[in-house]
């Protein structure tokens, strides 16, 4: 994440220097390296905030091994790393994903891709969604594969690639019912043929995306796959080689084996979260992310005393209240008198309203709790666990939103990064 921040700063500095109206030329950027160093969780010169996100790289590696073992041998794996690998930290995740058999990477923005290229990642990268015209030269120069949805982008990309003396790789996104990105399934063949006719483009793949692949009712997912199959058959009948065919996200990978085709796109599952409560399970998959903080204050309340903004909690008996230095400014849901955190392996109820930088726990029943003890906001401690799905219910949202809502001011601490493939008790994989 600090890498992405650094790239953004450098890009802005570059723009500033080229702007003749910029009054203060910034030539010395030595301060930038110092700032980046301070963003490093392992920095020894900077006191760390007692609230953080913990990323278990050993679990990430094991999850990828289990996924790869479950996947039929010929089917390729795309590791989806958009939004800083669902806020797990793209640079730490990408190296393990590639080591564990991912053949390419799925990203959302040009910035995400450039941050990885800047870090020396040369693997194939597919930019999902649509590209602005101004982004196309960057994509061509840095060998980024582009999703295309309409003829204008095809022609513009072909011109850019031809001018650079390159063949740009593209995937066609087919809209089969989700009504988001993509060319309609019943209008897709002309676009596919247009790409195939452009000498400076390489039709590397064709894809679609399921709107609901992880629920019990697969009716609409099956309809989408039937529409996608029609497009593939029509292209084959016209003699067009569409390259890599892919449709499945994590839910599709788990529940729609007939739709695996040439590649599956796995995102949330490799981070240890099943996309729904009813989809198929793979034994051994575990959450990679947990959120922790240390007790930064303890208050002794007398009956009738209140807690927090709006005085939403009133003690009816003597209570012992702990303060954790984390709040809605970090991505915790802004709730009142709802939810729990784990202290000494026990559930401590949240009391009062969540503040921007603080939340309060009732630790009356945990007398051993003391200042600077570790509390778990999301994750496991002892025999107790607060899951991502628990947090999603608290937030009235979904697990994807919970993961990506933990903000960057919560430092990411990576653990078990030294664990390699031979140290994990996983049977040989189908590579």
N, C-alpha and C positions, 0 to 999 in steps of 0.2 A: 504494500500500500504506500509506503514511503517512496517507492520507486515511481508510482504513478503520480504522486504529488510532485516529486522532483521533476518529472517530465513536463508536467503542466507548467511549472515555474519556468523551466528552461525555454519552453515554447513561447511563453508570454514575454520573456526577456528578449527572445529573438525578434518577436514582432515589434516590441518597443524600440529596439535598436534600428529597425528598418523604417520606423515612422519619423519623418523629418520634423514633425510637430512635437515630438516628445522632447521636453525641455531638459531633462536630466539624463544624460547618457550613462547607462549602467555598464561600465566596463569590467569592474572587479566583482566577480560573483563567488569569491572565496567564502563569503558568508553562507552561501547556499549549501556547500558541503558540510559546514558546521551545523546548519539547521537540520540537514538530512541525518547527520549523526545523532542528534538529539532525539529524532523520531524513532531510532532503533531501540527496541525493548531492552536489548542487552547493553546499552550504553552505561558506562561506569561513572560518567561525570554528571549525570542528570538524575535527580530523585524521581522515582517512579510513583505515579498515582496509585493508590490502593484500590483500584478497580480495573479489571482487564477482561479480555476475551482470551480463552485458552484454546489452542489448536493442537490436537493430538495427531501428529503426523504418522505415528505408528498405526493408529486406527485407520487413517486415510489409506495407507498402503495396504493394510489387510482388506479393507472394503473393496479396493480396486482388484485385488487378487481374487476375492470371492466372486465379484461381478464377472471378471474375465473367465474364471473357471465355469461359471454358469452359462456363459454365452457360447453358442456353437462355434467351433473352430474357425470356419471361414468368415464369420461376421466380424467386421471391424468395429472398434470402439472410438467414438468421439467423446472427449472430456469437455464438458461445457464449463467455461471459466468466466462467464459474464459477471459483471458487477463484482470485480475483485474476487472471483471464485466464490460467489454467494457470501462475500465478506470474510472468507477464510484466509485471504491473502493469495493472490494469483501466482506470485513467483515461487512461494513455497510449495503450492499445490502442483504447479505445472511440471516440475522436475520429477516428482514422484509419479504423476500420471503417465508421463512418457516412459519412465523406467518400468512401469507396470503394464505396458502394452497399448496405451492410447496411440492411435495412428494419426490423429489430428485434433485440433482444438477449436471449440466453438466460442465465439466472442460476440459482443453486441456493438461496441463502439470502436472507432479508429484509434482513440486514445488508449484503450485497453490493449489493442494489438501492438501499437507502437511501443508501449511500455515493455512488453515482452520481447519485441525485436531489439530494443535498446539494451535489454539484459542478456542478449546473445541467444535467445530462443529461436531456432531456425525451423522448427516443425511447421507443418502445414496448418494454416489458420483460416477458418471460414467465418466471415463477418455476416452474422445473421441480420435480418431486417433490410432496409433500403439505404443506399448511399447517395449523398449529395454530389453534384457534379464536381465540386471543389475537392472532394475526397478521393476521386478516382485516380489522379496522378500518384498520390501517396500509396494507394493500393497496388498499383502496377509496379512502382519503384521498389516496394518492400515485399513483393510476392505474396500479397494477401488475396485469398480467394473471395470473390464477391457473390452475394446472392442477388439475382436480378429478377424483377417482377414485371417490367414493361419495356417496350421497344426503344424509347428514348435513351434509357440507361444503357441498353445494349449497344446502340450506335455510338454514344459518347465514349463508352469504355473501349470499344473497338478502335476508335480514332486515337485515344490516348495510348493504347498499347502499340498500335502501329507506329506512332511517332517515336515511341521508345524502343522500337525494334524488338518487341516482346510479344509472346502469346499469353494473354491473361486468362486465368482459370475462373470459371463461373459455375454456380449452381443455380438452377431454376427453382423458385419457390412456387408450388402449386397450391392455390387456395381451394380446398375441398369441402369447405363448410364452416371454417372458423371465422371467416370474414375479417381477417386482419391483413397481414402482408400476403402477397402472392397473386399470380394470374389465375383467373377462374379455370377450373378443370375443363370446362367445355369451350375454353378459348385458348388453351395452352399450346396446342400443337403449332400454330403459326410462329409463336415466340421461340419455341424450341428449334424450329427449322431456321429461323432468322439467325440464331446464335450459331447453329451448325454451319451456316453459309459464310460467316465472318472469319476470314483467314487469321486475324490477329486474336481470336478468342478460342479457348478450348472448353468445350462443354464437358465439365468434370463430373457433374452430378445433377440429380433431380430429387426434390424433397417435398414433403408436406408435413403438417403438424396437427396432431390430434387435439381436439378441444376437450375431450373427456375420455381418457384412456385408463384411468385408475379407479373407476367406480364399477359396481357390480353389473350395471346395465351397459352392455357394449354395443347397443344398437346403432348409435350414431358413429361410434368409432369404426364399426364394420362398414357403414355406409361411406365414410370418408375413405377407407382403404379401398373399397370397390371403385370409387371415383378415380383414385390415384392409379389403380391398376389399369383402368380404361385408358388413361393418358399414356402409361408405359406401353400398352399394347398398340395404341395408335402410332406412337413414335417408332416402335419396332417394325410395324407394317410399312412405314415410309422409309425404312432403312436407316433410321437415325440411331446411333449409339449414344444413349443418355449417360453412360458412365455409372457412377455410384448412385444407387437408389437407396434412399433412407426416409423413414417415416416416424420411427419410434423415439419418444422421450423416455424418461425413467418408467412411467406407468405402462407405456407400450412395451418396453423391454420386458417388464415383469409379467404382463397379462396377455400380450398379443404376439405369441411366437410366430404366427403366420405372417406378421408384418415386419419381422426383423430384416429381411432383404439383405442388402450388402453391408449395412452399417446401422448402429443405434447411437443415439445422442443421449448420453447419461449425464445428468446434472445433480439434482438434489440427492439421488440415491448414493452416489459415491461419497457424499458428505455424511452418510449414515442416517438419513432421514427417508422413511418410506413416504411416497407421495400421498397416500391416503390410508385410512384405517382398514380398508377392505381388500387392498391389492395383495398379490402374492408376496410371501416373505422369503428372504434368503437368510438362513441361519448364520449368525455370526456378524452380521452388519451392525455397526455401532456408531453412535453420533460422534463426530469429530470435534465439534465446537461445544464449549461450555463457557459460562459467564460467571465471574467471581468478583468478590469485593471483600474488604476487611472492615470489621466493626470500628468505626471512627468516633463513636460517642455512645455513652450509656446514660440514660436518665431514669431516676427513680420517681415514679408518679404516685401521688396520693389520690384517693377517691375524689372524683369530680374534676380532676385536671384533664386538660385536653392536649391533642397532638395535631400539629401541622396546620397548613393553610385551611381556612374555612372552618377550623375546629370540628372536623368531621368524626373524630373519635374522642369519647369521654371515658375515662377509667372509672369502673364501678367498684374497683377494689385496688389495693396497692399493686402496681405493675412495674415491671422492669423493661425499659424500652431501649433497643439498640438502633443506632443510626448507621446506615451504609451510604458511602459517598458515591451514589449512582442514582440516576433518575431519568425523567423523560427526555432530558437533553442528551442522553446516551442511547435512547431507543426503547427504554422500558415503557410499557403502556401507562398512560395517565389514568390510573384507577384510584378508587377510595375503598379502604377496608376490604380489599380483595387480594387473593394470592398468598403465596408463601415464599420463603427462602429457607435454605437448609443451614443449620448451625449445629456443629457436633453431631451430624447425622440425624438431626431431628427437624421436623417442620416447625418453623416459627411464622405465625401469621403476620401479614402486613397490616399495619394500622394507620389511620389517617390518610391524607391525600399524598400522592407521589409528587415530589417537587422536581425542579429541573435537575438538581444535583444531589438529591438525597431521598431516601426512603426509610421508613421506620418499621421495626419489627418488634413484636412482643416476645421477649425471651424470658418471661417470668418462670416458665416451666423448664428452662435450661440454665440452672444456677451456675454451671461451670463456665458458661460463656463469659468472655472478658474482652477488654480492648485489644484490637488488632487481630482477633481470631478471624479465620477465613470463613466466609459465608458463600454458599453457592446459590446464584439466582437462577441459572439454567444449567442442568447437568446432574451428575450423581455425587452423593457424599454418603459413604457408608452404604446402608441398605436402601436408602431413600433416593428418589430421583424426581426432578422436575423436568419434564420433557419439552421439546419444541412444541408438540401438539398441546400440552398444558398451557404454554405461553400463548399459543394461537387462540385458545378458548378465552383466555383472559383478555386478549386484545380484540376478540371478535373478528379474527382474520384467519389467515392460513399460514402454514409452516414456512413457506417461501418468504413471506413478508417478515416473519419473525427473524429469520436468519439475516436478511439483508437490511434490517432496520437498526442493527447494532452499529453505532456511528464510529467514525474513525478516531475520535478522541479517546475511545477505549483502545488501549494498545493491544496488539495481538502478540501473545506469548506462545511460541511453538515449543511443544514438549515431545519427547520420544522421536525426535528427528534422526537420532543415530541408529534406530532400528532399521535393519536392512531386510531384504526378502528372505534370506536364509534363516533369520531369527524368528520368523513367524511360522506357526504350526498350520500351514495351509498346504494341501496336496498339490501336486504338479498341475499347472494350468494348461488349458487348451489353446496354446498359441500357434 
